[in-house]
Amino acid sequence: MNVVRTPPPAHAREEARKDPSAHITPVWHYLLVLATLLMLLLASALSALVPLGYWNTIINLGISCIKTLLVMLFFMHETEARRLTRTTSALGFVWLTILIGLTLADFLSRAYVPPPW
C-alpha cells in the first residue's frame, strides 16, 4: 500500500536545515560592532559641535539610522532570523524611514532661525 507523505511545514524544514551551532556569533563580531557604534556615537557628538546649520540634523539622523541598522542586524540577530521576522523588521525600518523623511521634509521647509546664543 502506498502511503502519501506530506512534506513538513516550511518553518520545520527551515529549522531542520540549520546547524545548531551555526548561529553562535564569535565575540570579535560583537566587539567590532561595539567599536563601530562607539565611533558613530563620537561622530554624532562631534557633529553637534560643528556649526552646519540645518545639516547637523540631517547628518545626525543619518548616523542614527546607521546605528539602528547595526543594532538590528547584529544584536537582534536579524541575519539569522526566519524570513517573516526579517520582513517584519525591514518593514518597521522602512516605516521609520518614512516617518523621519516626512519630519525632515517639514523641518527643511521652514525658515532657519539661528539660536540666540
C-alpha distance (Angstrom), angle and dihedral (degrees) to the residues before:
residue distance angle dihedral
M1 . . .
N2 3.80 . .
V3 3.76 114.6 .
V4 3.77 115.2 -158.7
R5 3.77 109.7 -137.9
T6 3.76 116.9 -153.5
P7 3.80 115.9 -144.9
P8 3.78 117.5 -110.1
P9 3.79 118.0 -101.2
A10 3.80 118.7 -82.0
H11 3.80 95.5 -105.2
A12 3.81 91.2 52.7
R13 3.81 91.2 50.7
E14 3.79 90.2 49.1
E15 3.80 92.6 50.3
A16 3.80 91.6 47.1
R17 3.81 91.3 53.7
K18 3.76 93.6 54.2
D19 3.73 121.2 92.0
P20 3.83 109.3 -130.2
S21 3.79 91.5 -132.8
A22 3.80 94.8 44.0
H23 3.79 95.1 87.3
I24 3.81 95.1 56.2
T25 3.77 106.2 111.5
P26 3.79 119.0 -152.3
V27 3.79 117.5 -114.4
W28 3.80 92.5 -119.5
H29 3.83 89.1 64.8
Y30 3.78 90.0 58.6
L31 3.78 92.0 45.2
L32 3.80 91.3 50.3
V33 3.81 91.7 49.7
L34 3.81 89.9 46.4
A35 3.81 90.8 51.9
T36 3.81 90.2 48.7
L37 3.80 91.8 49.2
L38 3.80 90.8 49.6
M39 3.82 90.9 49.6
L40 3.80 89.9 50.8
L41 3.81 89.6 48.3
L42 3.79 89.3 52.7
A43 3.82 90.6 47.3
S44 3.79 92.3 51.9
A45 3.82 91.8 46.8
L46 3.80 92.0 49.2
S47 3.79 93.1 45.5
A48 3.80 88.8 58.8
L49 3.81 88.6 61.4
V50 3.80 94.6 53.4
P51 3.83 112.8 82.4
L52 3.80 102.4 -129.5
G53 3.79 98.6 144.9
Y54 3.78 114.6 -136.3
W55 3.83 90.4 -9.9
N56 3.82 88.5 78.4
T57 3.79 88.9 69.3
I58 3.79 93.3 47.6
I59 3.81 93.4 47.9
N60 3.81 93.1 47.3
L61 3.81 92.0 48.1
G62 3.80 89.6 51.4
I63 3.79 91.3 49.8
S64 3.81 91.0 48.4
C65 3.82 91.0 51.1
I66 3.80 90.3 52.7
K67 3.81 90.3 49.3
T68 3.81 90.5 48.9
L69 3.80 91.0 52.0
L70 3.81 91.7 50.0
V71 3.80 92.0 50.9
M72 3.81 91.7 46.6
L73 3.79 94.9 48.3
F74 3.77 101.1 42.1
F75 3.80 111.3 20.2
M76 3.81 95.9 36.3
H77 3.84 89.9 42.8
E78 3.80 94.1 -130.0
T79 3.80 91.2 155.9
E80 3.82 90.3 64.4
A81 3.80 98.1 37.1
R82 3.78 127.1 107.8
R83 3.77 120.6 -89.4
L84 3.81 95.1 -103.1
T85 3.80 92.0 51.4
R86 3.80 91.5 49.2
T87 3.80 91.3 48.0
T88 3.80 92.3 49.4
S89 3.80 92.1 48.7
A90 3.81 92.1 46.5
L91 3.79 91.2 50.5
G92 3.79 90.3 49.4
F93 3.79 89.8 52.2
V94 3.83 90.8 47.3
W95 3.80 89.6 51.3
L96 3.82 90.2 49.6
T97 3.82 89.0 50.6
I98 3.81 91.0 51.3
L99 3.81 91.6 50.0
I100 3.80 92.5 47.6
G101 3.81 90.3 46.5
L102 3.79 92.9 52.2
T103 3.80 91.1 46.7
L104 3.78 90.3 48.3
A105 3.80 91.4 49.4
D106 3.80 89.2 53.3
F107 3.79 91.2 46.2
L108 3.81 94.1 49.3
S109 3.80 93.6 47.1
R110 3.81 91.8 63.3
A111 3.78 125.9 84.1
Y112 3.80 114.7 -97.8
V113 3.80 113.1 -114.6
P114 3.82 112.2 -170.2
P115 3.80 116.3 -131.3
P116 3.81 115.7 -100.0
W117 3.79 95.7 -121.2
